[in-house]
Amino acid sequence: MEMILMPADQLRIMMIEAASIALKQNPPQVTQAMEADELLTPEETAKILKVSKVTIWQWSKPTPGILNPRRIGNQVRYLRSEVMAAARQKRGTMIG
């Protein structure tokens, strides 16, 4: 086994170039699930569902539990996939 010594900067450049080549040859595939799980603000959620922010807040309570809020620090976010699923599930009574 041989040992090769090289400066850290040169190693870093080689690794970046190798990663760049690998990504060009095998680009990451963005799936619908990845796009669907975007985090939405209450305002964005209300706009998508065409309801007020007060309604979003009410639907986020354990009862009726229509929406499942995610708390990140002092902020509330909703997964787009869950918002869309709730919209489809409650289309007759929730939206319309």
C-alpha positions as semicolon CSV with decimal commas, in nm:
position;residue;x (nm);y (nm);z (nm)
1;M;0,000;0,000;0,000
2;E;0,129;0,342;-0,098
3;M;0,071;0,663;0,088
4;I;0,031;0,985;-0,104
5;L;0,079;1,317;0,068
6;M;-0,091;1,628;-0,066
7;P;-0,198;1,963;0,071
8;A;-0,550;1,980;0,218
9;D;-0,657;2,243;-0,037
10;Q;-0,559;2,018;-0,326
11;L;-0,749;1,725;-0,170
12;R;-1,056;1,946;-0,121
13;I;-1,047;2,052;-0,489
14;M;-1,014;1,690;-0,603
15;M;-1,312;1,586;-0,388
16;I;-1,529;1,872;-0,518
17;E;-1,442;1,786;-0,878
18;A;-1,519;1,417;-0,819
19;A;-1,853;1,502;-0,659
20;S;-1,938;1,739;-0,946
21;I;-1,864;1,469;-1,204
22;A;-2,068;1,212;-1,010
23;L;-2,368;1,449;-0,989
24;K;-2,350;1,526;-1,361
25;Q;-2,345;1,155;-1,446
26;N;-2,616;1,064;-1,193
27;P;-2,836;1,368;-1,124
28;P;-3,060;1,334;-0,818
29;Q;-3,420;1,247;-0,900
30;V;-3,679;1,479;-0,751
31;T;-3,988;1,280;-0,673
32;Q;-4,340;1,407;-0,627
33;A;-4,321;1,302;-0,263
34;M;-4,021;1,527;-0,207
35;E;-4,197;1,820;-0,372
36;A;-4,522;1,742;-0,192
37;D;-4,362;1,759;0,151
38;E;-4,277;2,126;0,130
39;L;-4,346;2,307;0,457
40;L;-4,618;2,570;0,425
41;T;-4,694;2,869;0,645
42;P;-5,048;2,912;0,781
43;E;-5,095;3,191;0,524
44;E;-4,989;2,965;0,235
45;T;-5,209;2,686;0,367
46;A;-5,509;2,918;0,391
47;K;-5,451;3,040;0,037
48;I;-5,430;2,685;-0,103
49;L;-5,746;2,576;0,081
50;K;-5,922;2,909;0,009
51;V;-6,013;2,966;0,373
52;S;-5,913;3,221;0,638
53;K;-5,617;3,189;0,873
54;V;-5,869;3,160;1,159
55;T;-6,016;2,852;0,992
56;I;-5,666;2,704;0,954
57;W;-5,608;2,762;1,326
58;Q;-5,942;2,597;1,415
59;W;-5,872;2,297;1,191
60;S;-5,533;2,258;1,362
61;K;-5,686;2,189;1,703
62;P;-5,708;1,826;1,820
63;T;-6,080;1,844;1,751
64;P;-6,161;1,841;1,460
65;G;-5,797;1,759;1,383
66;I;-5,829;1,820;1,011
67;L;-5,476;1,961;0,983
68;N;-5,161;1,843;1,159
69;P;-4,947;2,146;1,248
70;R;-4,569;2,113;1,285
71;R;-4,413;2,340;1,542
72;I;-4,065;2,464;1,458
73;G;-3,958;2,688;1,742
74;N;-4,240;2,939;1,775
75;Q;-4,353;2,894;1,414
76;V;-4,624;2,666;1,277
77;R;-4,588;2,485;0,945
78;Y;-4,796;2,232;0,752
79;L;-4,679;1,961;0,512
80;R;-4,813;2,029;0,162
81;S;-4,890;1,658;0,113
82;E;-5,106;1,653;0,428
83;V;-5,280;1,977;0,332
84;M;-5,366;1,835;-0,009
85;A;-5,481;1,505;0,144
86;A;-5,703;1,692;0,391
87;A;-5,847;1,894;0,105
88;R;-5,931;1,578;-0,091
89;Q;-6,072;1,400;0,216
90;K;-6,290;1,688;0,328
91;R;-6,380;1,828;-0,014
92;G;-6,753;1,795;0,044
93;T;-6,764;1,955;0,389
94;M;-6,440;2,150;0,424
95;I;-6,397;2,322;0,089
96;G;-6,667;2,446;-0,131
